[in-house]
């Protein structure tokens, strides 16, 4: 049985928080991919797919962080949670993406505000948060330019 030293407790807590973030990033990726499916505008479609690819890269990085802490990644059973309830059109894709962005940013900030999460992990997570917000800003700008 592992000892419950402060370092081990910090690692366990960090792994738990990183798993929560991993689940959110994977969920956002699935939703964003489904949003892209109904978009005919090539630039908008590519921007949305690019966001999904970035989320995939972030998920891979988070998995690596979890494993480096000696943890295991938790997986949720596949369900319909990644599918939007209504068809996403070019007109409402921005609001759907903004909803995903708000949830992701909230979870990223929760991880960054945790005292148990190591500073080195916070740097990586902070970098990812900046990437997420930048990707959504690009999408908003593209959407504005196309009006």
C-alpha positions, 0 to 999 in steps of 0.5 A, a space after each residue: 500500500 502506498 504511503 500517504 506522504 504529502 507528496 503522494 497525496 499531492 500526486 493523487 490529487 493532481 491525477 484526479 484533477 488531470 483526469 477530470 480535465 482529460 474527460 472535459 477535453 475529450 468531450 469537447 473534442 467530440 462535440 467540436 468534431 460533430 459541429 464541423 460535420 454540418 458546416 459547408 463553409 470550407 474556412 469555418 469547417 477547417 477552423 473547427 476541425 483545427 480546434 478539435 485537433 488541438 484538443 486531441 493534442 491537449 488530451 494526449 499531453 494530459 494523458 502523459 502528465 497523468 502517467 508521469 505522476 504514476 496515475 492511470 487515465 480514467 475513461 468514461 463509457 462511450 455514450 451520446 454525450 458527444 453528439 449535439 441534441 440539435 443539428 448545428 448550422 453555420 448560423 449557430 455553430 459559434 454559440 455552440 462552440 462558445 458553450 464548449 469553450 466556457 466549460 473547458 475554460 472553467 475546468 482549466 481554471 479549476 485545475 490552475 487554482 488547485 494548490 496541490 497541483 505542481 507548478 510545472 504542471 500548471 505551466 503546461 495546463 496554463 499553456 493549453 488554456 491559452 491555446 484553447 482561448 486563442 482557438 476560440 478567438 480565431 473562430 470568432 474572428 473568422 465568423 465576424 469576417 464572413 458576415 
